[in-house]
Every structure is written in C-alpha cells, then in structure tokens.
C-alpha cells in the first residue's frame, strides 16, 4: 500500500504566479537540498517507460485523443522557455524576476533516497510515498512527505533571506480544495490479486467508501464545490465526486477508479487506485484509512464482504458528508434504511468474524480502534475530538464560533480551516493541537523524520531507495517498476526490473549492498554473470 499527496500551494500577499512554476520551485528546491546531504544527490530522474495511465480495469484502453490532459501521466512535464506559453511565463515571473529565456530547466520529477517520488503534478507539488506493507508504515512514510515539504520551505526561505533567490514566500497546505471549486487529490494504492473480479471489488467497496469518511475525513468549512452554501461537512472531497465508476481522476471523479496500471506483474496483481480519500494530518485517521480499507479488501478477496447496495451512491456520499448528526437514513436497494454508522458496523463485524483467533498486531489494533471510534461516534463527534480529524476541526471551529459569535459563512472560519492544513509545525493548527496532546499520535516525529532519508525495509522500495542512496550519481532513472544504472566508464545501461513488490527487501538484498561498495561488483552479485 502507499499514498499520493498533492499539496495546496499559495503565495500569501502575492498573486499572479503560475502554479506549475511555483510547484517546480518546491521540487527543484528539494533537489538542491538533497544534493547537500548525499554524494551526488539523493534523488534520480523518473523513468516514464513503464507508465500506462489509460488502461481500464473493465477491459479496454481509453483512446489517447479522448483523454483529459491530466490523465496523460506518462508524459514528462518540462518547464522551459520553449515548453510553456509566453503568457504563462509572464504570469509566472513578475517583472523583477529573471527573464524566462535565461531561466534554467527545473527538476520536475525525481525519486528520493527513501524510495518515494516527488514531482510536479500539473499545478501541485506531489509526494508519493514508497510501497509499504502495513498501515503504520503507510502513516510514517506519508507523513515523511510533510517533513520533506517543511524542509524545502525552510531552505527556500533561507535563500530568500540571504538574497540568493528572488522568490516569493511560498506556503504549502495538506488539504484537498481551495474552496473555489478546485479540488486536488490524496490518493491511496493497494496491491490486490488480479484474480478477484473487478465487479466484486466495486460491489464490496462502494458502500464502505460512501461511509468511510466517518473515520478518516478531514473536515471542511463550506458546502458545495465552491462553498456557496454556509456550513461544515465531514469531507474535503465528497462534493467533487460525480460518478460511481470510471477512469478519470480530475473530471467526472468516480467513487471507484478503474485505472489498471499495476506497476507489478500484471498477470498476478492489480493496483487498486483509490481517489476518494481526504489528506490527513490526524495520525489515527490516516492509520485507519489504510487499515480498515486493507481489511475490507481482504473480505472482498475471500467473498466475505457484506452484501448491501446503496441507492444513488453519489448522492449518498455527499449526504453522509453533510450530515453532522450522523442519524440520517439511507435507502438500500433491498428496501432497508440504515445510517452511515450502521453500514460501518456491518463492515467492522464482518472483519471481526474473518480475523483469525490471533491476528497480527496491525489487524488487532485496527479492529480495536475501529470499534472504539464507531462506539464514540454513536455518542456524537464530541466523544472523538482527540482522535478523528473532522471532529477535532469541528470542535475548534465551534470554539471560535461561540467565543466571537461567528456564523458559518464568516470568512474567518474559512481562514481557520486553511490554517488547519498548514504543513508547518508552528503554524498549522492540526500540528499545534498534536503538539499539545489534543490530537492523538501513534508514532513519534523522530520515526517520521528518519523515514525522510531511509526506505521501508520489507518491500521493493528498499532496493530502489538504497540504490539511490548508495549509487545516486550512477542511477539515471527509476520508477516503481525498475531502476536504471549507468555503469562506470561504460556507455552501457543496466535496467533492473522490480516487478515483484515483495522482492528487493532488506532481507534479500541488504547483504549485497553491505558487501559490495562498487556498483559493478554490486550488479554482478545481484544479477550474476552477464
């Protein structure tokens, strides 16, 4: 499993900047920073050769000419004077910044020494965490992206203060909407057996995803895509979904995404690409987002998922997000009427029945916390304000409303909502609540910071990350599927496939890294005589 987080980007008090150019400053800035703490730079360019974003799990491939430009993720983005319209350059560069003709090419896409990917995804900087095997590591390596964001912001600010770069002040937010009708994603990925029929996945996941926001939504001021209606809702993303099933991710967003890009052995695995989640700053919400979904996928694979179908799923998704009472009834196809909590209880009880008598610690913890939170939500949001993100945000906003007599359409509440998502530890309200012990933590900041530099040890991400950490100057490309080496003093390249996500672990290749300090010796030991 793994996460993809697009950060909101903003220049306070300075409008007119091109968002793609701003995002490139984040990625390029981290490339500069990483080159300072690793020989040759702890990063390498992204290899696009294995991308296939238009393959659909329902059995066909979308014609390229019919695809929205945002779907063409197999094409590298290049930000140079020759590759962007002059009008865009004029909006990107104020008059007091260097002529774009002289502007150097920007690093737009790279793989880090921890196995993650950092790149410009259209108008946003995106951090894609390395593959991990459990929800705790999913939490650690996703939150490592927040540390990456803070580090590059600090580095850019320092260079601005020293007069080295004429850049505006840049701020990053871990949220999913600008509240002006634009939304950006926080995606999840799960490895699944290809043998499970996709229709079975859709049937099992749809009711769960409609109601999962009870435990993993981030909360939002405003109702509707443009926040035209005053109020508060559970989810940042719910109002932006318009279809039940589909391939798109930025238009006609579906509850179940059908992208069939496995980044693994295609005959054995599929990668379930989930686009319906919120970006989390609450550790427990993030942990349970991955943990509960993994358990539900296990139920689906084993044919044990609850048999229920929600009437008008898209409308129900939005209604769940808008219902702070948690008491609204939703119609099922079989005629029953149930609450969102009822549906979550059905999935929890099925997972409890399916669990072995001595489940692993992550399964046991997920089941325990899932039950505790559903029990607390039955009392009301006030019972879970130290655990769940949307409930914690709502409680904070209610304090301001009561103190200052603010209505939900007061602009100050929208600013508080934005400040909640600020990634800086001393400015972001979620981070400040966590520091004061008012928002529960599961892992320490020290473990998260260590994950900025080190890859997970029990997936192929270890091989990718360690290759970059140890042989960075000689790694000329990498992706989820492979690592490409430039052999020293030779014109020949060596591409090492990494199609099996469960190989390339520290147990399998760690001794080779330790035993062979030179790349050629390492590859000879890894691959055998060529």
Helices and strands as residue ranges (DSSP letters): E 2-6, E 8-10, H 19-36, E 43-45, E 55-56, E 60-61, G 64-66, G 69-71, H 86-92, G 100-102, E 109-112, E 117-121, E 124-128, H 135-161, E 171-173, E 186-193, H 198-216, E 220-223, E 229-233, G 238-240, E 241-246, E 253-257, E 269-274, H 283-301, H 313-322, E 330-331, E 337-338, H 340-354, H 361-379, G 381-384, H 389-404, H 411-420, H 429-435, H 445-453, H 461-471, G 472-474, E 475-478, E 482-486, E 493-497, H 506-515, H 519-527
